[in-house]
């Protein structure tokens, strides 16, 4: 099936649109961070309510990242980064996510931060097919980009599929 056909859904009146279209072009603001976008897509498209993961947000991650330019002790900066990473990892472990090597629609794309430790999950998006990702960041708003795009390629850590999306 061609990508254009695969990405389209039917809506009232027979008009075909991309499932991800309504999520593109949003401005980044408090309450519209990466995990919030994933939660909204899963709720709208899959009928799944994912947990909020407390106070951890991309906004908080960005704030922690800017601390490295502040005149704060390195121990405070390191402690804030650890808190963010531990919260993300706890949330990932608590859910029913299975690692996959090749993403498909609705898989979660795990990424490191744009300037932080790229081996730790600090950003997420939703896979659009096997070669693109829907995500939101402060400098871009919500966009769909190829997984090979410079803004995400070097940051991708892996992919997770929710157990409800696995077929035997």
C-alpha positions as CSV (number, residue, x, y, z in Angstrom):
1,X,0.0,0.0,0.0
2,X,1.4,3.4,-0.9
3,X,2.3,5.8,2.0
4,X,-0.4,8.3,1.0
5,X,-3.1,5.5,1.2
6,X,-1.6,4.0,4.4
7,X,-1.6,7.4,6.3
8,X,-5.2,8.4,5.4
9,X,-8.3,7.8,7.4
10,X,-11.9,8.3,6.2
11,X,-14.0,11.0,7.8
12,X,-17.6,12.0,7.4
13,X,-18.4,12.9,3.8
14,X,-15.7,10.5,2.4
15,X,-12.9,13.0,2.6
16,X,-9.5,11.3,3.3
17,X,-7.0,13.0,5.6
18,X,-3.8,12.0,7.3
19,X,-4.4,10.8,10.9
20,X,-1.6,13.0,12.1
21,X,-2.7,16.2,10.4
22,X,-4.8,17.6,13.3
23,X,-1.7,17.4,15.5
24,X,0.7,19.3,13.3
25,X,1.4,23.0,13.6
26,X,0.7,23.4,17.3
27,X,2.7,25.8,19.3
28,X,4.8,24.5,22.2
29,X,3.6,25.8,25.5
30,X,3.3,24.6,29.1
31,X,0.7,21.7,28.9
32,X,1.6,20.9,25.2
33,X,4.8,19.1,25.7
34,X,6.0,15.9,24.0
35,X,4.4,13.4,26.4
36,X,1.1,15.4,26.4
37,X,1.1,15.0,22.6
38,X,1.7,11.3,22.8
39,X,-1.1,11.0,25.4
40,X,-3.5,12.9,23.2
41,X,-2.8,10.8,20.1
42,X,-3.2,7.6,22.1
43,X,-6.5,8.8,23.7
44,X,-7.9,10.1,20.4
45,X,-6.7,7.4,18.0
46,X,-6.5,4.3,20.2
47,X,-8.9,5.0,23.0
48,X,-6.1,4.6,25.6
49,X,-5.5,6.8,28.6
50,X,-1.8,7.0,29.4
51,X,-0.6,8.3,32.7
52,X,0.6,11.9,33.1
53,X,3.9,11.0,34.8
54,X,3.7,13.7,37.4
55,X,5.7,16.9,37.1
56,X,8.0,15.7,34.4
57,X,7.5,17.5,31.1
58,X,9.6,18.7,28.2
59,X,9.3,22.2,29.6
60,X,11.0,21.0,32.8
61,X,13.6,19.1,30.8
62,X,14.3,22.3,28.9
63,X,14.6,24.3,32.1
64,X,17.0,21.7,33.5
65,X,19.0,22.0,30.4
66,X,19.3,25.8,30.7
67,X,20.6,25.3,34.3
68,X,24.0,24.4,32.8
69,X,24.4,28.0,31.8
70,X,23.4,29.3,35.2
71,X,25.7,29.9,38.0
72,X,24.5,26.9,40.0
73,X,26.6,24.2,41.6
74,X,27.1,21.2,39.3
75,X,25.6,19.0,42.0
76,X,22.3,20.8,41.7
77,X,22.2,20.6,38.0
78,X,23.1,16.9,38.1
79,X,20.4,16.2,40.7
80,X,17.8,17.9,38.5
81,X,18.8,15.9,35.5
82,X,18.7,12.6,37.4
83,X,15.2,13.4,38.7
84,X,13.9,13.9,35.2
85,X,15.6,10.7,33.8
86,X,14.4,8.6,36.8
87,X,10.8,9.8,36.3
88,X,10.9,9.0,32.6
89,X,12.4,5.5,33.2
90,X,9.9,4.8,36.0
91,X,7.0,5.6,33.7
92,X,8.4,3.5,30.9
93,X,8.8,0.5,33.3
94,X,5.4,0.9,34.8
95,X,3.5,0.7,31.5
96,X,3.1,-2.2,29.1
97,X,5.6,-1.1,26.5
98,X,7.4,-3.6,24.3
99,X,10.7,-2.7,22.5
100,X,10.5,-3.0,18.7
101,X,13.3,-2.6,16.2
102,X,11.3,-1.1,13.3
103,X,8.6,1.4,14.2
104,X,5.0,1.3,12.9
105,X,2.1,3.8,13.2
106,X,1.5,4.7,16.8
107,X,4.7,3.4,18.3
108,X,6.5,5.7,20.7
109,X,9.8,7.0,19.5
110,X,12.2,7.5,22.4
111,X,14.8,10.2,22.1
112,X,17.5,11.9,24.1
113,X,17.4,15.7,24.6
114,X,18.7,18.0,21.9
115,X,21.7,19.0,24.0
116,X,21.7,16.6,26.9
117,X,22.8,13.1,27.4
118,X,21.5,11.4,24.2
119,X,21.6,8.0,25.8
120,X,18.7,8.8,28.3
121,X,15.1,9.3,27.3
122,X,14.2,12.9,27.6
123,X,11.9,13.4,24.6
124,X,9.2,11.3,22.9
125,X,7.1,11.3,19.7
126,X,4.7,9.1,17.9
127,X,5.8,7.1,14.8
128,X,4.1,7.9,11.5
129,X,4.6,4.7,9.6
130,X,8.1,3.2,9.7
131,X,10.0,6.3,8.6
132,X,8.6,9.5,10.2
133,X,7.8,10.9,13.7
134,X,5.3,13.3,15.0
135,X,6.7,15.3,17.9
136,X,6.7,18.8,19.5
137,X,9.5,20.9,20.7
138,X,9.9,24.6,21.7
139,X,11.8,25.6,18.6
140,X,9.5,23.8,16.1
141,X,6.1,23.4,17.5
142,X,4.5,20.1,16.5
143,X,5.9,18.6,13.3
144,X,6.2,15.4,11.3
145,X,9.8,14.8,10.2
146,X,11.6,11.8,8.7
147,X,13.5,9.7,11.3
148,X,16.6,10.5,9.4
149,X,16.1,14.3,9.8
150,X,19.0,16.0,11.6
151,X,16.7,17.2,14.4
152,X,15.9,13.7,15.5
153,X,18.2,11.1,13.8
154,X,21.1,11.3,16.3
155,X,18.8,11.4,19.3
156,X,16.7,8.2,18.6
157,X,17.3,5.7,21.4
158,X,14.6,3.2,20.4
159,X,10.9,2.5,19.8
160,X,8.2,1.1,22.1
161,X,4.9,-0.5,21.2
162,X,2.0,-0.5,23.6
163,X,0.9,-4.1,24.4
164,X,-2.6,-3.3,23.1
165,X,-1.1,-2.7,19.6
166,X,0.6,-6.1,19.4
167,X,-1.0,-8.8,17.4
168,X,-0.1,-12.5,17.8
